[in-house]
Amino acid sequence: MYRCVKRFLDVVAAVAALLLCSPLFLLTALLIKLDSKGPVLFMQDRIGRGGEVYKIYKFRSMCVGAEQQGSG
């Protein structure tokens, strides 16, 4: 029972946080789009628990193609 209640509260809190932060997310997306060409979101594969690969999405804060160019 505890796990069900905890999961429910986690989902409710996540939805509430997304709704509360959505104006900031929209503003960030707009500023990124106005600043440079390319997609607003950056997608990358990560390795999680048990070696499972999953995708993360985050706002792009670098130039397009920076991951392929490397640090040098």
TIGULUM-210663 format. One record per residue (C-alpha): residue number from 1; residue in three letters; x, y, z. Coordinates in nm, 4 decimals. Each point is the difference from the previous one (the first is absolute). Example, Ala and Ser with C-alpha at 12.3 -4.5 7.8 and 13.67 -1.06 7.14 Angstrom:
BEGIN
1 | ala | 1.2300 | -0.4500 | 0.7800
2 | ser | 0.1370 | 0.3440 | -0.0660
end
This chain:
BEGIN
1 | met | 0.0000 | 0.0000 | 0.0000
2 | tyr | 0.2833 | 0.2403 | 0.0867
3 | arg | 0.1556 | -0.0394 | -0.3471
4 | cys | -0.3313 | 0.0771 | -0.1730
5 | val | -0.0557 | 0.3137 | 0.2080
6 | lys | 0.3589 | 0.1122 | -0.0521
7 | arg | -0.0229 | -0.0551 | -0.3758
8 | phe | -0.3290 | 0.1930 | -0.0134
9 | leu | 0.1486 | 0.2922 | 0.1938
10 | asp | 0.3115 | -0.0027 | -0.2202
11 | val | -0.2108 | 0.0222 | -0.3154
12 | val | -0.2234 | 0.2748 | 0.1430
13 | ala | 0.3028 | 0.2021 | 0.1109
14 | ala | 0.1683 | -0.0412 | -0.3406
15 | val | -0.3122 | 0.1136 | -0.1877
16 | ala | -0.0433 | 0.2974 | 0.2336
17 | ala | 0.3655 | 0.1003 | -0.0442
18 | leu | -0.0284 | -0.0241 | -0.3794
19 | leu | -0.3123 | 0.2159 | -0.0015
20 | leu | 0.1577 | 0.2533 | 0.2335
21 | cys | 0.3234 | 0.0197 | -0.2002
22 | ser | -0.1547 | -0.0122 | -0.3493
23 | pro | 0.0067 | 0.3803 | -0.0525
24 | leu | 0.3721 | 0.0008 | 0.0774
25 | phe | 0.0540 | -0.2952 | -0.2351
26 | leu | -0.1861 | 0.1785 | -0.2797
27 | leu | 0.2028 | 0.3168 | 0.0523
28 | thr | 0.3248 | -0.1980 | -0.0032
29 | ala | -0.1001 | -0.1769 | -0.3230
30 | leu | -0.0906 | 0.3306 | -0.1631
31 | leu | 0.3299 | 0.1618 | 0.0996
32 | ile | 0.2019 | -0.2958 | -0.1304
33 | lys | -0.1870 | 0.0106 | -0.3316
34 | leu | 0.0493 | 0.3757 | -0.0357
35 | asp | 0.3696 | -0.0244 | 0.0873
36 | ser | 0.1105 | -0.2657 | -0.2480
37 | lys | -0.1065 | -0.2394 | -0.2713
38 | gly | -0.0588 | -0.3632 | 0.0758
39 | pro | -0.2216 | -0.1977 | 0.2318
40 | val | -0.1013 | 0.1284 | 0.3419
41 | leu | 0.0471 | -0.3377 | 0.1678
42 | phe | 0.3171 | -0.2093 | 0.0127
43 | met | -0.0436 | -0.3785 | 0.0070
44 | gln | 0.2642 | -0.2415 | 0.1251
45 | asp | 0.0172 | -0.3712 | 0.0812
46 | arg | 0.0958 | -0.0884 | 0.3559
47 | ile | 0.0560 | -0.3316 | 0.1729
48 | gly | -0.2114 | -0.0660 | 0.3057
49 | arg | -0.0395 | -0.2660 | 0.2617
50 | gly | 0.0727 | -0.3469 | -0.1309
51 | gly | 0.1634 | 0.1374 | -0.3149
52 | glu | -0.3335 | 0.1102 | -0.1453
53 | val | 0.0355 | 0.2780 | -0.2581
54 | tyr | -0.2458 | 0.2887 | 0.0205
55 | lys | -0.0280 | 0.3435 | -0.1586
56 | ile | 0.0196 | 0.3287 | 0.1845
57 | tyr | -0.1308 | 0.3291 | -0.1309
58 | lys | 0.1266 | 0.3365 | 0.1163
59 | phe | 0.0046 | 0.3551 | -0.1244
60 | arg | 0.2851 | 0.0586 | -0.2448
61 | ser | 0.2644 | 0.2291 | 0.1482
62 | met | 0.2725 | -0.0495 | -0.2602
63 | cys | 0.0406 | 0.0386 | -0.3746
64 | val | -0.1456 | -0.2626 | -0.2289
65 | gly | 0.2509 | -0.2849 | -0.0541
66 | ala | 0.2131 | 0.0781 | 0.3063
67 | glu | -0.0185 | -0.3601 | 0.1216
68 | gln | 0.1597 | -0.1281 | -0.3220
69 | gln | 0.2693 | 0.2726 | 0.0027
70 | gly | 0.1245 | -0.0987 | 0.3456
71 | ser | 0.1841 | 0.2190 | 0.2457
72 | gly | 0.3032 | 0.0745 | -0.2133
end
